[in-house]
């Protein structure tokens, strides 16, 4: 399993648009085979810091998601409105209370 955590902050005033862009790509992700991945997004209390945690069964499904047009558009717009550079962490899955993939 591939697990990636990405944390970033957007400029003041962009948080609502960022959430809208996230909703759009998540809608597209829901049309894919969700038995092969889990993609979750969280917003911090400061309202401008976001954390994306993605879990992929393999690199094939990871590439499909990362190359989805709505996701690429989200990244392009987000990158124009960053208050801090994204911190990308690859995590090692140990286990969970529920079967994920």
Secondary structure, DSSP 4 states (H G I P E B T S, - for coil): -EEEEEEEEEPTT-HHHHHHHHHHHHHHHTTS-TTSEEEEEEE-TTSSEEEEEEEESSHHHHHHHHT-HHHHHHHHHHHTTEEEEEEEEEE-----SS---
